[in-house]
């Protein structure tokens, strides 16, 4: 599977052969759904519990007469209407820590990469190196490439100037190859990989 390699100035920089076992798999919506659901649940923090009526240390002694006091007939200071009482219907501990098989996660990433390649939304660039961190010049370069919403994935490290220049561009995000994930790939119209990113991803799956 061959693709044309471009530069940031939209000029040709040769061809690159992609591994069909990573970039040419059949679509599987069920696998993508499982991986995206797993990712979003992993983002959720553990809910903290509040002390309820049975958890606070307060007296249970009746603190007034049944009749004649002119007040309600309370019998427990742990009731939620009192200062220091327990929370009524407070939050309970909930731990959102689902598990997903590593093979399913890897398969989901391969299918996401294949989906972008199949739809013609996968671009391969020679590199992301910029001489200066200028947002306006980067925006012009992306317009030449036809990318308005794109996830850029570099090799082991992202070019600093590119990362700075892209910070203020809407729907333009950049990640190192180790951070490639299904949710971010599907959340952008285009997927832009560098040569180094392709090598890192292929080594990641072949290793």
C-alpha positions as CSV (number, residue, x, y, z in Angstrom):
1,X,0.0,0.0,0.0
2,X,1.8,3.1,-1.3
3,X,1.1,6.7,-0.4
4,X,2.5,10.0,-1.6
5,X,4.6,11.8,0.9
6,X,4.2,15.6,1.1
7,X,6.0,18.4,2.8
8,X,4.4,21.2,4.8
9,X,4.6,23.4,1.8
10,X,2.5,20.7,-0.2
11,X,5.3,19.7,-2.4
12,X,6.1,16.0,-3.2
13,X,8.7,14.2,-1.1
14,X,8.6,10.7,-2.6
15,X,6.5,7.7,-1.8
16,X,6.1,5.5,1.3
17,X,4.9,1.9,1.5
18,X,2.4,1.3,4.4
19,X,2.0,-2.0,6.1
20,X,-1.4,-3.4,5.0
21,X,-1.8,-5.3,8.3
22,X,-2.0,-1.9,10.0
23,X,-3.4,0.5,7.4
24,X,-5.6,-1.7,5.3
25,X,-8.0,-3.6,7.6
26,X,-11.7,-4.0,7.2
27,X,-13.9,-1.6,9.2
28,X,-15.2,-2.9,12.5
29,X,-17.6,-0.4,14.2
30,X,-18.1,-2.7,17.2
31,X,-14.3,-2.7,18.0
32,X,-14.1,1.1,17.6
33,X,-17.1,1.5,19.9
34,X,-15.6,-0.7,22.6
35,X,-12.3,1.2,22.5
36,X,-13.8,4.7,22.5
37,X,-16.1,3.8,25.4
38,X,-13.2,2.4,27.3
39,X,-11.1,5.6,26.7
40,X,-13.9,7.9,27.8
41,X,-14.6,5.9,30.9
42,X,-10.9,5.9,31.8
43,X,-11.0,9.7,31.9
44,X,-13.5,9.8,34.7
45,X,-12.2,10.3,38.2
46,X,-13.3,8.2,41.1
47,X,-16.4,9.7,42.8
48,X,-15.8,10.6,46.5
49,X,-18.3,9.5,49.1
50,X,-20.0,11.8,51.6
51,X,-20.7,10.8,55.1
52,X,-24.4,9.9,55.5
53,X,-26.5,9.6,58.6
54,X,-25.1,6.3,59.7
55,X,-21.5,7.4,59.1
56,X,-21.2,10.5,61.3
57,X,-20.4,10.4,65.0
58,X,-23.3,12.2,66.7
59,X,-25.5,11.3,69.7
60,X,-28.7,9.4,69.3
61,X,-30.1,10.5,72.6
62,X,-33.5,12.2,72.5
63,X,-32.7,15.8,73.3
64,X,-36.1,17.2,74.2
65,X,-39.5,16.4,75.6
66,X,-42.0,14.7,73.5
67,X,-44.6,17.4,74.2
68,X,-44.7,20.9,75.4
69,X,-41.3,22.1,74.1
70,X,-42.7,24.0,71.2
71,X,-40.3,22.3,68.8
72,X,-40.2,19.2,66.7
73,X,-39.8,15.8,68.4
74,X,-36.2,15.2,67.3
75,X,-34.4,12.1,68.5
76,X,-31.0,12.0,66.7
77,X,-28.4,14.7,66.1
78,X,-27.1,12.8,63.0
79,X,-30.2,13.8,61.1
80,X,-29.3,15.7,57.9
81,X,-31.1,18.9,59.0
82,X,-28.7,19.5,61.9
83,X,-25.2,21.0,61.6
84,X,-22.8,18.1,61.8
85,X,-25.4,15.7,60.7
86,X,-25.0,13.2,57.8
87,X,-25.6,14.1,54.2
88,X,-29.0,13.1,52.9
89,X,-28.6,10.9,49.8
90,X,-24.9,11.8,49.4
91,X,-22.7,10.6,46.7
92,X,-21.4,7.0,46.9
93,X,-18.0,5.7,45.9
94,X,-17.9,4.8,42.2
95,X,-14.7,3.8,40.6
96,X,-14.7,4.1,36.8
97,X,-11.9,1.8,35.9
98,X,-12.9,-0.5,33.2
99,X,-10.6,-3.1,31.6
100,X,-10.1,-3.9,28.0
101,X,-8.0,-6.6,26.5
102,X,-4.7,-5.3,25.0
103,X,-5.3,-7.1,21.7
104,X,-8.7,-5.4,21.3
105,X,-7.1,-2.0,22.0
106,X,-4.4,-2.6,19.4
107,X,-6.9,-3.9,16.9
108,X,-9.0,-0.7,17.5
109,X,-6.1,1.5,16.7
110,X,-5.3,-0.4,13.6
111,X,-8.9,-0.1,12.4
112,X,-9.0,3.6,13.1
113,X,-5.8,4.1,11.1
114,X,-7.2,1.9,8.3
115,X,-10.5,3.9,8.3
116,X,-8.7,7.2,7.6
117,X,-6.6,5.6,4.9
118,X,-9.7,4.0,3.3
119,X,-11.6,7.3,3.3
120,X,-8.7,9.2,1.8
121,X,-8.2,11.3,5.0
122,X,-4.7,10.0,5.7
123,X,-1.8,12.2,4.8
124,X,1.9,11.4,5.3
125,X,4.4,14.3,5.6
126,X,8.1,14.2,5.5
127,X,8.4,16.0,8.9
128,X,6.8,18.8,10.9
129,X,9.9,20.9,11.3
130,X,9.2,24.7,11.2
131,X,11.8,27.5,11.1
132,X,9.7,29.7,13.4
133,X,6.6,29.2,15.5
134,X,4.3,31.4,13.4
135,X,0.6,30.4,13.5
136,X,-0.3,32.4,10.4
137,X,2.3,30.7,8.2
138,X,1.3,27.3,9.5
139,X,-2.4,28.1,8.8
140,X,-1.5,28.9,5.2
141,X,0.5,25.7,4.9
142,X,-2.4,23.6,6.2
143,X,-4.7,25.4,3.7
144,X,-2.5,24.2,0.9
145,X,-2.7,20.7,2.2
146,X,-6.4,20.9,2.5
147,X,-6.4,20.2,6.2
148,X,-8.8,22.3,8.4
149,X,-9.4,19.7,11.1
150,X,-6.5,17.4,11.7
151,X,-4.6,15.3,14.2
152,X,-0.8,15.5,13.5
153,X,1.2,12.6,14.9
154,X,5.0,12.9,14.9
155,X,7.7,10.4,16.0
156,X,9.2,10.1,19.4
157,X,9.1,13.9,20.0
158,X,7.0,16.7,18.5
159,X,8.7,19.6,16.8
160,X,8.6,22.5,19.3
161,X,7.9,25.2,16.8
162,X,5.1,23.2,15.2
163,X,3.5,22.6,18.6
164,X,3.7,26.3,19.5
165,X,2.3,27.4,16.1
166,X,-0.6,25.0,16.2
167,X,-1.8,25.8,19.7
168,X,-4.3,28.5,18.6
169,X,-5.6,26.7,15.6
170,X,-9.1,25.2,16.1
171,X,-9.4,21.4,15.7
172,X,-5.6,21.1,15.0
173,X,-3.9,18.9,17.6
174,X,-0.4,17.3,17.7
175,X,0.8,14.2,19.5
176,X,3.9,12.0,19.6
177,X,3.6,8.5,18.2
178,X,3.3,7.0,21.6
179,X,0.1,9.0,22.3
180,X,-1.8,7.8,19.2
181,X,-5.3,6.8,20.2
182,X,-8.6,5.9,18.6
183,X,-10.7,8.7,20.1
184,X,-8.5,11.5,18.9
185,X,-8.1,9.9,15.4
186,X,-11.8,9.6,14.9
187,X,-12.4,13.1,16.4
188,X,-10.6,14.8,13.6
189,X,-11.4,14.9,9.9
190,X,-7.8,14.3,8.7
191,X,-5.0,12.2,10.2
192,X,-1.5,13.4,9.3
193,X,1.5,11.2,10.0
194,X,5.2,11.9,9.6
195,X,7.6,9.3,8.3
196,X,8.9,8.9,11.8
197,X,5.3,8.4,13.1
198,X,4.7,5.6,10.5
199,X,8.0,3.9,11.5
200,X,7.1,4.2,15.2
201,X,3.6,2.8,14.8
202,X,4.7,-0.1,12.6
203,X,7.5,-0.9,15.2
204,X,4.9,-0.7,18.0
205,X,2.6,-3.3,16.5
206,X,5.4,-5.5,15.1
207,X,7.2,-5.5,18.5
